Amino acid sequence: MKRRQFLQGSMAAATVAASGGVMLPAESHAQEKASIQQYRKLGNTDLKMSDIAFGAARLRASSLVLRALDRGVNYIDTAPDYGHSEEAVGEALTRYKQRDKMIIASKFCLRDGTPTHPTVGSGVATYIGAVEASLKRMGTDYLDVVFTHALGGDRSLEREQQRLLDPDMLEAFDRLKQQGKVRYLATSSHGPYNMEELMLQAVRSGHYDIIMPAFNFMRFPKLPELLSESKARGVGVIAMKTLAGAKASGDALLDGGSFEQAAFKWVLKHPEVAGLVISIKRVSDLDRFLPASGQSFAQQDQKVLNRYAALFGNEYCRTGCSDCESSCSAGVPVGEILRQRMYFEDYGEEKRAMSLYAALPTKADICSSCSDDGCAGACQHGIPVGQALRGAHELLFFS
């Protein structure tokens, strides 16, 4: 119902514009095959990335990468555990034949196994092997950026700090860099635990060239400090999870601008942010997303975001927030489970969401028989935590 309300408001605004004989800006851009209008320097690196970058999670068709490259997108974010994404990027690279015009980022990550991220104690050879396998899959000699990915998945800040600064990982990176196989070291986090603290430690450590935190218009009170420190130290910042749950993705225009474009422009108005990574799954995504490139954030964009927040604010579990979890006596990983529900409902990644949920040692099935109402009212944003968790279990559990 809320999605329909958003759409109805959007259609009304579009009709007003059309009746005045004025073509809406986003429609005009789409007809002209919207392309990248701005490139930004990534910290103290020598990389200038397109302000909107290609997230290649679950990528299958190399032709989609080629279309994005043709429209000026030059930063491609992939990983070994993104299905056959690296192979598809490699096919595109073979056909594009201009490796020096592309920025390719991948992860210290394993193709198979659980967890897919090397753990502390995995050894230098494991990290080196992960990168060399990525290079082979993509048919390239080097990665521009390699990530220690998805920090903040463990409740223990100490354990995550150890992974962030794992001596084996740092030594592996140094060796690979000396061999010309990698250029810059990066780290990322979408929580749900200690995201800002971990990214700030990465910035202050002196080891990292780039960070990629979750960042959108909903709730990130500690991000200003992180952005300021990153700029002062010359660490590049790339944003992800910019659509705050993507609950209105693809809906019609509102006040002359789409939700996605408004959300992107809000992120990109921060000068410390070089660009954002967004999953691109079809050609129409390029038409919807790229008109935001190089554009200023306007009052009409804020209206769109305000409407989204009013409709979905008590449904979206804020990325990187785990404030409510201390209220759960059973130790249910609320943020992790609701993130997987988001993948299922809003991202259309049902198989991935169910697989991730199946791997959790503690699931939300215990919420059905829980007599402790400690989580009721625990979310400062109004999410009915118990109800949301029970709904997540119904969606994600397959017996």
N, C-alpha and C positions, 0 to 999 in steps of 0.2 A: 504493500500500500504506500509506503513512504517513497519507494522508488517511483511509483506512478505519480505521486504528488510533485516530485522533483521534475519529472518529465512534463507534466501539465503546465507547471510554471514556466518551464523552458520553452515549450511550444507557444505559449501565449506571447512571450517576449519576441520570439522569432516572427510571429505573425505581425506584430506591431511594426517591426523593422521592414518586413516585406511589403506591408501596405503603403509604406512611405516611399516605395520605389528604390530603396537603398539596399544593396547587397551586403549581407553580413560579412565582416572581415574574415572569419574563419572559412566561410564558404568560398570566398574569393581566393584565399590562399590555397585551399584544396584543389580548386580548378586549375591553378597555376602549378600544381605539384609542389606543395610546400617544401622548402629546403632550409638547411641550416643557415642562419644569418650571423651567427657570432661564434667565435672561438676564444677560449680563455686559457691563460697560462696556468698550469697546474703547479702551484707553489714554486719552489726553487728548481724544479725540474726544467728540462728544455722542451717539455711537451705542451702543445696547445691543443686542447680537446674541444670538440663540438659541445656546445652547452647542453644539448640533449644527446645522450649516448645510447647505444644499442645494448640492451640486456638480452643475452642470448640463452637464457634458461629454457630448456626443452626445445631449442631450435632444431628444426628438421630440414628446412630447405635453404640451400646456399643462395638461391636466387633472391631471397628476402634480404640477405646481407648485401648483395650486389645492388639492389634497389636503394637501400639505405645509403650506401657509399656514393651512389650516383647523386643523391640528394644532399651530400655534404657531411653526413654522419661519419666521423673518423675514429671514434672510440668504441671498441667492441669488448664487452665483458662476458667471459665464458668461464667454464670450469669443467674438470674431469667428471664430476658427478651430476652434470646437467644433461643426462642422457647422451645423445650423439651430437651434442652441440659443437664440441671441438672439431669433429670430423666435418661438419657442415661449414664451420668457419674456415677450415683448411681448404675445402673445395672452392669457396668464394675467393680465398687468397690466390689459389692457383689460376683462377679465371681473371681476377682483377689485375694481377701482375704489377702492382705498385705497393709493395710491402712498406716502403718508407713513408707512404702517406696514411698508413693505418696505425692506430695505437691498439695493441692487443693485450688485454689483461686476462690472466687466469689465476688459479689458486694452487697453493700447496695442498693438494687434495688427491685422494685415491679414487680410482674408478669404482672399485668394489669394496665391500666390507662395511662394518659398523663399529665405530664411527668412520666416516670417510675422511675426516680431518686427522692428520698425524697427531698422535698424542705425545706428551712429554715423555722422553725416553725412547721414542721410535728410532732415533739415530740419524746421523747426518745422511747416510745413504738413502734412507726412506724419503727424505725431503728432495734430495737430488734426483732420485728415481721418479718422483712424481712430476717434476718439471720436465725431465727428459722424455717421459711418456707423453706429456702434453705437446711438446715440440714435435714429436714423431706423428701424433695424430693430426696436427695442423700443418705439417710439412713446412715448418719455418725454423730458422736458426736461432731465434731469440724471442723472448717475451719482453714487451716494454714494461709491464707491471706484473708482479706476482704478489698475491695476497695471502696473509695468514687470515683465514676467513671465519666469519660468524663467531666472534668472541662474545661472551656473555650468555652462553647456553647453559652454563653450570652455575648453580647458586653460589658456589664458593668463589669469592673474589680472588683469593690466594691461588687457587688452581688455575683460574683463567689468566692471572698475571704471569704465572709460570709458563703457560702456553704462549702468551704474547711475547715473552722474552726468552723463549727456549734457546739455550746456547747452541744446540744442534741445528736448529732452524737458522739462527744467525750465521753460523759457520757455513752451512749449506748455501745460504744466499751469497756470502762473500766469495765462495768458490765458484759458484755459477756466474756471478758478475765478472770475476776475473777471466772466466772462459768466454765471456761475451754472450752468454745464454739468457741472462736477465739484465734489466737495466735499473729498475726501481722497486723498492720494497714498500708494500702497503698492508693495511689491516682494515677490517670492517667489523661492524656489529649492528645487529638489530635486536639486541637483548635476548631474552627479556630481563636479564640481570646486569646491573652495573655498566650499562653501555657508556655513559658519559665518563665515568671514572676510568674505564679501560682505554677509551680513545684519548683521554687527556694524558694518561700515562704513556701511551704510544708517542704522542706528540713531544712530551718532555724527555723521552728516553734518548733521543738523538739517532735512533736506528731507522725510523720510518720516514719515508718521503711523502706518503699519501695516506689519508684515512678516508673511510667511507662509512659514516654513521647513518642511521635512519633519521630523517628530518622532514617534517611537514608542518602544516599550519595549525595542527591541533594542540600539541602539548610537548614542549621540550624546554623547560625552564633553565636547564643547565647548559644548553647549547651555545648561548651567547659567549660564555666564558671559553668554551672549547673553540669556537670560531675565532675569537680574538687571539687566543694563544697560538692557534695554528698559523694565523697570518703573521704574527710576530716572529715565529720560528721558521717561516718559509715552508710549512708543510701544506701540501695541496689537499683540498677538501672536495670530495664528490658525495652527493646526496643520494640516498635510496629510500624506498618506501615513502615516496613523496605524495601518494594519492590517499593517504589516511584511510586505508581499507578498500579503496576503489569501489565503493558501494553504488556509485552513480556513473561508472565508466560507460561511455558510449551514449549517454543520454543527450538529448537535444540541447541547443544553445539556450542560455539564460542571460538576458540583458546584453546580448551581442557577444558572448564568449562562452566557450565550453568549460565544464568543470575541470577536465584534465589540464587545459591550457591555463586556467586561473591558478590551479595548484602549482603548476610548473613555474609560472611567473612569480608566484610568491616566494618559492625557494630561490629562484635565480636573482631576485632583487637583492639578495645578500651578497655583497662583493667578495666575501671570503670564499664563496662557493664557486668552484670552477665549472661545474656541470652536474648533471643528474643522470643516473642510470634508470631506465624504465624498460620493462620487458616488452619486446616488440614481437608479436605473434602472427601478424598479417599485414598486408599492404595498407589496409585502411587505417591501421594504427599510425603509420607514417603521416597519412593525411590529417589525422586528428591531433597528433602530438606536435609535429614540427612547426605549425604556425606560431607556437609560443616562443620559438627561438629568437633571441635578440630583442624581444618585446618588453616594454615597461609594464609594471604592475599598476593597474588603474582601479579607480573606484568601482567600476562595474565588476571587476574581478573579485573585489572584496565582498560584494553583494552575493556573488555565486558561492563563495566559501562560507559566508555567514548562513546562507540557506542550507548548504550541505551540513554544517555543524548543527544547525537546529533540528534537521531531520534525522541525522545519524549519530549525533554526539553521544547518545547513551547506548549505542550498539558497537561502536568502534573501540576495541581494546587497544589503548595507546601503545604503540611500538616502543619497546624499551622500558615500559613501566611495569613494576611488579609490586606496587605498594600494597595491594590487597592480599597478597599471599600469606602474610604473617597472621592473618585472621583465620586461616584454614588449619585446623588441628590435625587433619589427615595428611597434610603436605602435598596437596594436589598442585601440580605446576600450572596454575591458571593461565598465565601469559602464554606459555608454550601451547597449551591446548586450544586457546582461542585464536592463536596465530594459525594453527592448522585448520581450524574452522573457517578462517578467512580465506585460506588457500582453496578450500573446498567450495565455499559459497560464492565468493567474490572474484577469485582468480580463475575459477573453472579448472582447477588442478586436483580433481577428486582422487585419482590414484595416488598421487604424491602425498596428499594430505592423510589418506588412510594408512599409507605405509609408515609415515612418520609417527602417526598416532599409535600404531601397532607396536612400535619400538619403545614406547614409553613404559617405564616400570610401574608408574602409578597413573591410573586412568580415572576418568570422571564417572565411572559406573558407581563408585562408592557414594557419589553425591545423591543418588536416588534413595538411599537408606540412611542418610546422615541426619542425626537429630540435633546436631550443633548448628545453630543459625548464625555463627560468628561472621560468615561472609556477607550476610545481609547488610546492606548499607556500607560495606567496606570500600566500595569503589567511589572515589571522590567525583567521578564523572557520571555517576548514575547508572552504571551497568548493573543489572540484576545478576550477580555473579553465579549463584547457584543455578538459576534458570538457564543462563547461557551455557554453563558447563553440561547440564543434563541434555540440552539440545545438541551440543557438540558431540556428546557420546552417541546419541542416536544417529547422527550423520556419519560419524567416522568409524564406528565399531562394526566389524563384519565377523560374524561367528562362523 
